Amino acid sequence: MFTLPKLPYDYDALMPVIDEETMRLHHTKHHQTYVDKLNQALADEPSLVDWSLDDLLIKLDEVPEKIRPAVRNHGGGHANHSLFWQIMQSPKEENFPSGKIAEMIDNDFGDFTSFQKEFSAVAVGVFGSGWAWLVVKDGKLVITKTANQDSPLSQGLKPLLALDVWEHAYYLKYQNRRPEYVDNFFQVINWQVVAANLVD
């Protein structure tokens, strides 16, 4: 049985970038629902009892067809949100990566400003509900996006940084101003965690 992970900070810790009410609803309602429905889908599949969440998403084609959509949607939702919570921290106006992750960003995007512009453009450009990602592909950093709750793991990619651009992630505070939400997100990125994801 999968469980809802605890947040590494209080619900109000990301204010004013993300408000307390949104965090509570997002974590205790939306994420909890993905966990519950994933467990429900797996309940009648004892062959998958030893599979980790990563296993389910990486080997999605091996999941029985009758529950594959539920694992894709709810397993993806569980994995995506679990990463999302971890890569955030209390806001910092001057918030930049350092060390290896900074070097890789410079090598693969030119500089941090170029990375920030490209990531923002991808996040704002997601049609409907989905995610923007910084992933590792063939040893290089790549910015990509997924629809709904699809996981980069199912595409053979290693996710380092995630931004939820479903409306439930920002609508109480930002309404239809997704670009403002995306811009402010850079204040709450925990670059130490993003860097640690390189070696996990």
Buried (B, 14 or more C-beta within 10 A) or exposed (E): EBEBBEBEBEBBBBBEBBBBEBBEBBBEEBBBBBBBBBBEBBEEBEEBEEBEBEBBBBEBEEBEEEBBEBBBBBBBBBBBBBBBBBBBBBBEEEEEBEEEBBEBBBEBBEEBEEBBEBBBEBBBEBEEBBBBBBBBEEEEBBBBBBEBBBBBBBBEBBBBBBBBBBBEBBBBBBEEEBEBBBBBBBBBBBBBBBBBBBEE
